[in-house]
Amino acid sequence: MLETAERVDPAFREDVLAGLSAPIPAVPARWLYDRRGSELFDEITRLPSYYPTQTETALLKQILPGVASRVPSGTAVVEFGAGSATKTPLLLEAVRPAVYVPVDISGDYLRESAAEIAGLFPSIRVEPVVADFARPFELPESISAFPKLGFFPGSTIGNFVPRTATDLLRSFRDLLGVGSQLLIGMDRVKPINRLLAAYDEPEGVTAAFNLNLLERINRELDGDIPLDAFRHEARWNDILSRIEMHLVATRDVSFTIADRRFSFASGSSIHTENSHKYGPRGSRVLLLAGGWTPIAEWNDSAGDFAVILSEA
Ligand code: AVJ
């Protein structure tokens, strides 16, 4: 018990206790991604109904020569997130940067994937940075003179509400500097049935991903939440243009977390994740508000997903 308690991030405890006591109960989405959560998300990306990963990967294969032609030679690529095993090699293959700087909060995962990239691309210098990219951090001194290309795929920007998303984009601009570039993936608005199917599929992996948060709370914060008292729900919030994940109480339920008592009425929910979807104009306005001027944009033929190159 003590052994696990020692490793618990105090911010997790604070976020859960404050979040579940709020008028609209919610827990920040980043706590979904513990080891098990990251494995489940990986499984999600391989589901037939979860189109973003397949669509973006196919789109990148097509467009990367065009991207590379707009990127100066001798560039340093800075990826926000440790990088996916498939998308990152595609980018590096096309752009052939001098340096690759993956930035991730998880040191173990970062070192593993950085070593893999270094093995695949012996001519690219790999300089991983352990940091939460949503908080201030510094790039290695050694790349200060290089032209820079930020890479932020996967529609991860969609996890942030627009106010926070623009703050994040501005912090990327401050970090990379005027004249730098950003290649970002953004999921598009599309028919609601397809959006809902991507976040609530028959295989039940997204449900397990969402419910894993409760298991994590029970394990790390000494909770006794009965898992069968909550079910996964994906909702489309039209006015805010986003998919929301919720954990909905299937009956009146009370439980304890870290010696604090909580009660949820049947049908009430814990909001666990947002995934904002943008139309063509909206995505460009968001980038502009964040200090980035779009210079080229690519969409798959169905218009499901966009990759946009911008300049600071
Ligand atoms: C990794 C945040 C882009 O919002 O589509 C997938 C996470 N959540 N299924 C997304 C997620 C449920 C994903 N992002």
Boltz pocket constraint, residues with backbone or C-beta under 6 A from the ligand:
constraints:
  - pocket:
      binder: B
      contacts: [[A, 44], [A, 52], [A, 154], [A, 155], [A, 156], [A, 158], [A, 159], [A, 198], [A, 199], [A, 206], [A, 273], [A, 274], [A, 275]]
      max_distance: 6.0
